[in-house]
Amino acid sequence: MMEPFEHTEYPMHKVLIIGCPGSGKSTFARKLQSLLQLPLIYLDMLHHHPDHSLTPPDQFDHMLHKILIRPQWIIDGNYMRTMALRLRYADTVFYLDYDPAVCLAGILEREGTKRVDMPWETDENDAEFIEYVKTFQNLQCPKIEALLHASESTFRLIRFTTREQSEQYLVELRIVKEKGVRSA
């Protein structure tokens, strides 16, 4: 994790938030968005439709490209197929690298709730999805790490391994923002 207040030296304009489903990417994204006032895009909302159909890959890529060329954004979501592309545009990447048990608890907490980051409400746990979350650390994290290390971009990587770290970061960022407003 970054040292306290280090983030003030680096303005954030193009931010990716990645991590296991259930890690709280969307919640973190909303809190960060309220502090930075950047447009927030949920990849799940681009990919999924209320009728449970999916956006075709070429259409998804076209919509994503239109977002990436904007001067500012926060993008919430993994979508490994397009992660390398998104990394090329990002100046900051927040990686919520939590234990699978934390992510599973997060999924259970949000079950049956209306979410702004998905076009439908889920009332039951899908066994395949739960297995994906359980194996995310062993199967998906190495792919994410490889993409992060292979990227030729110069982004700041901010990795949190606990929810407490991400919450503390947001508290510190809020303090910095408030001090900046007061001294202006």
C-alpha positions as CSV (number, residue, x, y, z in Angstrom):
1,M,0.0,0.0,0.0
2,M,1.1,3.5,-0.6
3,E,2.4,5.7,2.2
4,P,-0.1,8.1,3.7
5,F,-0.8,11.1,1.5
6,E,1.6,10.0,-1.2
7,H,-1.3,9.9,-3.6
8,T,-1.5,13.8,-3.5
9,E,1.7,13.9,-5.6
10,Y,0.0,12.0,-8.5
11,P,-3.2,13.3,-9.9
12,M,-5.6,10.5,-11.1
13,H,-7.4,10.9,-14.4
14,K,-7.7,7.4,-15.8
15,V,-8.3,4.8,-13.1
16,L,-8.8,1.1,-13.2
17,I,-10.2,-0.9,-10.3
18,I,-9.6,-4.7,-10.6
19,G,-9.9,-7.6,-8.3
20,C,-12.0,-10.8,-7.5
21,P,-15.7,-10.6,-7.7
22,G,-17.1,-9.8,-4.3
23,S,-14.0,-7.8,-3.3
24,G,-15.9,-4.6,-3.4
25,K,-14.6,-3.1,-6.6
26,S,-17.9,-1.2,-7.3
27,T,-18.2,0.1,-3.8
28,F,-14.6,1.3,-3.8
29,A,-15.2,2.8,-7.3
30,R,-18.3,4.8,-6.1
31,K,-16.4,6.1,-3.0
32,L,-13.4,7.1,-5.1
33,Q,-15.6,8.7,-7.7
34,S,-17.3,10.8,-5.0
35,L,-13.8,12.1,-4.0
36,L,-12.3,12.6,-7.5
37,Q,-15.5,13.5,-9.4
38,L,-14.4,11.4,-12.4
39,P,-17.0,9.7,-14.7
40,L,-17.5,6.1,-13.4
41,I,-18.0,3.2,-15.9
42,Y,-19.0,-0.3,-14.8
43,L,-17.9,-2.9,-17.3
44,D,-20.6,-5.2,-16.2
45,M,-23.2,-2.6,-17.4
46,L,-21.5,-2.5,-20.8
47,H,-21.3,-6.3,-21.1
48,H,-24.7,-7.4,-19.6
49,H,-28.2,-6.5,-20.5
50,P,-31.4,-6.7,-18.3
51,D,-32.6,-9.7,-20.3
52,H,-29.4,-11.5,-19.4
53,S,-28.1,-11.3,-23.0
54,L,-24.5,-10.2,-23.6
55,T,-23.0,-7.4,-25.7
56,P,-21.1,-8.9,-28.7
57,P,-17.3,-8.6,-28.3
58,D,-16.9,-6.2,-31.3
59,Q,-19.6,-3.9,-29.9
60,F,-18.2,-4.0,-26.4
61,D,-14.7,-3.2,-27.8
62,H,-16.1,-0.2,-29.7
63,M,-17.9,1.2,-26.6
64,L,-14.8,0.6,-24.5
65,H,-12.5,2.4,-27.0
66,K,-14.8,5.4,-26.9
67,I,-14.5,5.5,-23.1
68,L,-10.7,4.9,-23.1
69,I,-10.0,7.9,-25.3
70,R,-11.9,10.3,-22.9
71,P,-9.6,12.5,-20.8
72,Q,-10.9,11.1,-17.5
73,W,-12.6,8.0,-16.1
74,I,-12.8,5.3,-13.5
75,I,-13.4,1.9,-14.9
76,D,-14.6,-0.9,-12.6
77,G,-14.1,-4.5,-13.7
78,N,-11.7,-7.2,-14.7
79,Y,-12.7,-8.5,-18.1
80,M,-9.3,-10.2,-18.8
81,R,-9.8,-10.1,-22.6
82,T,-9.5,-6.3,-22.6
83,M,-7.4,-5.7,-19.5
84,A,-4.1,-5.2,-21.4
85,L,-5.8,-2.5,-23.6
86,R,-7.2,-0.7,-20.5
87,L,-3.8,-0.8,-18.8
88,R,-2.3,1.0,-21.7
89,Y,-4.6,4.0,-21.0
90,A,-4.6,4.0,-17.2
91,D,-2.5,6.2,-15.0
92,T,-3.6,4.4,-11.8
93,V,-4.6,0.9,-11.1
94,F,-6.3,-0.2,-7.8
95,Y,-6.0,-3.9,-7.3
96,L,-8.2,-5.3,-4.6
97,D,-6.2,-8.4,-3.9
98,Y,-8.3,-10.0,-1.1
99,D,-8.5,-13.5,0.3
100,P,-11.2,-15.5,-1.4
101,A,-13.1,-15.9,1.9
102,V,-13.5,-12.1,2.0
103,C,-14.8,-12.0,-1.5
104,L,-17.3,-14.9,-0.9
105,A,-18.6,-12.9,2.1
106,G,-19.0,-9.9,-0.1
107,I,-21.1,-11.9,-2.5
108,L,-23.3,-13.1,0.2
109,E,-23.7,-9.6,1.6
110,R,-25.0,-8.2,-1.7
111,E,-27.2,-11.2,-2.6
112,G,-30.7,-10.1,-3.4
113,T,-29.9,-6.4,-3.5
114,K,-30.4,-4.0,-6.4
115,R,-27.0,-2.9,-7.6
116,V,-26.1,0.1,-9.8
117,D,-23.2,-1.9,-11.3
118,M,-25.4,-4.7,-12.7
119,P,-28.6,-4.6,-14.8
120,W,-30.4,-7.2,-12.7
121,E,-30.8,-8.4,-9.2
122,T,-29.5,-11.9,-8.2
123,D,-31.4,-13.9,-5.6
124,E,-29.4,-17.1,-5.6
125,N,-25.8,-18.1,-5.8
126,D,-24.7,-19.7,-9.0
127,A,-22.4,-22.7,-8.2
128,E,-20.2,-22.0,-11.2
129,F,-19.7,-18.4,-10.1
130,I,-19.0,-19.4,-6.5
131,E,-16.3,-21.8,-7.8
132,Y,-14.8,-19.1,-10.0
133,V,-14.5,-16.9,-6.9
134,K,-13.0,-19.7,-4.8
135,T,-10.4,-20.4,-7.5
136,F,-9.8,-16.7,-8.5
137,Q,-6.6,-16.3,-6.4
138,N,-5.0,-19.4,-7.9
139,L,-6.3,-19.2,-11.5
140,Q,-7.0,-15.6,-12.3
141,C,-4.5,-13.6,-10.1
142,P,-1.5,-15.0,-11.9
143,K,-3.0,-13.8,-15.2
144,I,-3.6,-10.4,-13.8
145,E,0.0,-10.3,-12.4
146,A,1.4,-11.2,-15.8
147,L,-0.6,-8.5,-17.5
148,L,0.4,-5.9,-14.9
149,H,4.1,-6.8,-15.3
150,A,3.9,-7.1,-19.1
151,S,2.3,-3.7,-19.6
152,E,4.6,-1.1,-21.1
153,S,2.4,1.6,-19.6
154,T,3.5,3.8,-16.7
155,F,0.6,3.5,-14.3
156,R,0.7,3.5,-10.5
157,L,-0.3,0.2,-9.0
158,I,-2.0,0.5,-5.6
159,R,-2.6,-2.9,-4.2
160,F,-4.8,-3.6,-1.1
161,T,-4.8,-6.9,0.6
162,T,-7.5,-6.0,3.1
163,R,-10.7,-3.9,3.1
164,E,-9.2,-1.9,6.0
165,Q,-6.3,-0.8,3.8
166,S,-8.7,0.4,1.0
167,E,-10.9,2.2,3.5
168,Q,-7.9,3.9,5.1
169,Y,-6.7,5.0,1.7
170,L,-10.1,6.6,1.1
171,V,-10.1,8.3,4.5
172,E,-6.6,9.7,3.8
173,L,-7.6,10.9,0.3
174,R,-10.7,12.6,1.7
175,I,-8.5,14.4,4.2
176,V,-6.1,15.5,1.5
177,K,-9.0,16.7,-0.7
178,E,-10.6,18.7,2.2
179,K,-7.2,20.3,3.0
180,G,-6.8,21.3,-0.7
181,V,-10.3,22.9,-0.8
182,R,-9.6,24.8,2.4
183,S,-6.2,26.1,1.3
184,A,-7.5,27.2,-2.2
